[in-house]
Amino acid sequence: MIRRRSLLAPVVFVLLVMLVPWPALRRASAQSEVHVFLPLVTNVPPCTGVGERYGTLSINGAPTDRPAEQHPDLNLAIRGYEPTDAYAGLVSYGGATDAAAPQLYRLFADQRIPAFSSVYQVYDWDWNCDCRGSLLTTWDVTLAGLATTPGEIISLPGRGVSIGSGYEALVLYATESRLTIKYTREDNVVYGYTLHLEDLCVDPNLLATYRAADAAGRASLPALRAGQPVGRARGSELKVAIRDNGTFMDPRSDKDWWRK
């Protein structure tokens, strides 16, 4: 004897499903979802301007003693640097800290602590022969490559100390891909903090303002406010060096440059 399958069970199941409120089904579904967070991707071409206008501020003292592009303290390309196999990440040192030191996570709009994609040692400069010296070895790292998304905006890390008219830093040197920024009003790196940024797309308006000030004798230089955009990441890495009273410091130091 062949038994016929009852159609009652499937019909009851369908009716039950229809009676369950949709919000309940959505909540149950959400419990099984897997969320994947991806880096922000921008369609902005890397070297597009950031739409800023830049003012200038008079310097204290005399202009630099030679053309800025020929000065190994202002143009990092003259010194140069070499990759090193030191640890690519934050490191902890003992000792005192400066509460007003620039915090490098403020380079980025999301104020993140980025991955360190590479690390380098900068060359010393022998002022007796006015020539390149050996690699600086006081610290294992004196230039760090920070991971970036091409086209993301790069801004001035403020430190809460005005150098006049609400500005916090001067641009001592600029090219299409390089900036040297000083947190005082002297046209040198002797005192105070200096920030070198390599491999970025400098905003065209900032570059034009620098070139005009340089051509006019450097009595005034482009001035920046805390958090003011200076350009965009050119590629997947922004190279950063920071100096204190002329000395290249370790940009990996968490207590100095990455406090949150």
N, C-alpha and C positions, 0 to 999 in steps of 0.2 A: 504494500500500500504506500503510495507516494503522498507525503504531507505537503500541503501548500504553505509557503512562508507567509507569516502574518505581516501585513503592512502597518500594523498599529504602532510598533515600536519606533520606526523611523519618523512617523508622523508626530508622535508624542515628543521626540527629540527636537524636531524643528520648531514645534510650538513652544517648548521650553526656552529654546534659544531666543525666539522672538520676544518672549516675555521678560528676559533679562535686560535691565536698563543699559543703554549704551555706555554711560559713564563708568559703570562697573566693569564692563568689558574692556574699556580703554585703560582703566586703572590696572586691571590684571595683566593687560598686554605690556603696560609701561614697566611693570615689575620685572619683566624678562628682557627689556631692552638693554643693549650695551652701548654706552656713550663713548665716542672716540673724539678727543679734542685734537684738532690739527692746527699747525701754525697759521697765523693770518697771512693770506696771500693777497698781494696787491697787484692790480693791473696797471699801476702807474709806472711809466718808463723811469728807470733809475735816475736819469739826469734831468728830469723835469724840475723846474724851480718850485719853491715852497710858498711863493706869493708874499714874501716878507719885504719890508723896506728897512734899511739900516741907517742909523745915525752915526755920528763920529764924536769923539771926545779928545780934547787936547791931552798930550802926553806930559808927564813930569820929567824934567831934565832934558838931555840932548837925545836926538835920534840915534839909532844904531850906528856904529862906527864904520860900517861898510854896507854895500848893497845887501838887502835882506836875502836875496836869492843866493848870495855868496857867503852867507854867515852860517857856520856849522851849529850855532845855537838856535837859529830860527828855521833853517831849511834842513830837516832831518835827513833828506836824501844825500847831503854832503857827508855826513857821518856814516850812514848806512847801518845795517844790522844783519845778523845771521840767525837762522833757526837753531833752536836748542832742544834737547830731549828732556828738559825739566818738566815737572808736573804741570799739566794744562788744566788748571782749576784754582779755586780759592785756597789760600793758605793762611795759617794763623801765626802771628808773631806776638811776642810780649812787648811791653813798653807802653808809653803814653800814647794818647791819640789827640788829634785836633778836632774839636767838635764842629769847626767850620771848614773842614777839608771838603773839597768837591767829592760828591758821591756819584760814581760812574754809572750806576743803574739809571740815573736821570738822563743819560744820553738817549734813552728809548722812551717812546710814548707810553708804553705799558709798564715802564719802570721795573723791568725784569732783571734778574741776574742771569745773563746769557751763558750759553756754553762757551768755553774757551776752545776755539778751533785750532789755535797754534800759539806758540810762545817763541820769543826771540831775545837776543842780547844785542844791545846797541853798542857801537864803537865809541871809545873815548876820543877826545881831541887833544893833541899835544900843542899847546899854545906857544911853546918855545920855537918849534919848527913850523907852526901853523899847518900841521898835517895830521892825518888820521893816526890814532894810536891803536892800542890793542882793544879787544872786547872788554867792556865793563863787567867786572865779576863780583862787585860788592853784593849784589843780589843775583840769584840764579836767572831771573827774568827781568828785563827792563822794557819790554814791548810785548803786548798781548794782542792776539787776533780774537775778536769777539764775533760770534755767529750772528748773522743778520739776514733779513729777508730783503732781496733787492728792491729798492724803491722806498723802503720805510724811512720815515723822517728821523733825522738825528738832530738833537737839540743841545744847548749849552747846559751842562750840569751846574746849577747855581750853588752858592755856598752861603747865601744870606748876608753878604758883606758888600755894600755899595762902594763903588769907586768914584761916584759922582753922577748926579742926574738920574739915579735909579739904575744905572748900568753896573754890571759886576765883572766885566772882562773886556779886554781889547784884543783885536786880531793883529798879531805881529807879522804874520806871513800867510799868504793864501795863493794857491794855484787851483786848477780845475779839480784836483784830486787830493789836496793836502791843506791842512790848517794848523797854524800854531797860535794858541790862545793864551793870554797872560791875565792873571787875576789881580793885577795892579796896573798903575798907569805909566810905568816905566817901559821904554822901548828896548828891554833886555830881559834876560831870565835870571838875573842875579839874586833878586829877593822875591819871595812869594811863590805861588803855584803857577806852573806852566803845563798846558795840555797840548800834546801833539796828536792829531787825528790824520790817519793815512788811509788811502783807498776809499774815499767817499766822493760823492758828487757835490761839490761846493755849490751853494745856491748862486746862480749867475749875478743876482743883484748884490750879494755880499762880495763876490769877486770883483765886480765893477767898482764898488765903493772902496775896496782895498786898493785897487790899482790907481784910482784917482788920488787917494790920500798918499800913496807911495810916490806917485809922480809929482805931487805938490810939495814934497820935502818931508813928509811924515811928522809934521808938527801936530797933526791930529790923525787918529786911526779909527777904523770901524769899531764901534762899541756894541756890546751884546748885553741883553737882559737875561736873568735867570729863566731857563726853560725856552728861550727863543730858538726856533729852528735855524740851523745853519746849512742844511743840505739833506741829501738822501744817501742811503747805503748804495754803493755802486754795485756790489755783488753780495756774496754770501759771507763776507768777512770785513769787519772794520778793525783796523789796527790802532791801538791806543797806547800812548806812553804818557806818564805823568812825572813831573819834576817838582822838587821842593828846594827853593833857594839854589836852583841850578842843577841839583843832583838828581839823576834819574833814579826813581824809586821802583819798587816792585808793584806793578798794577794788580797783582793777584791778592794783595793783603786785604783780608776781609775786615779787619778792625779799622783800617784807614779809609778805604775807597768804596766799601760795599756794605755799610751799616744800614740796617732797616729797622 
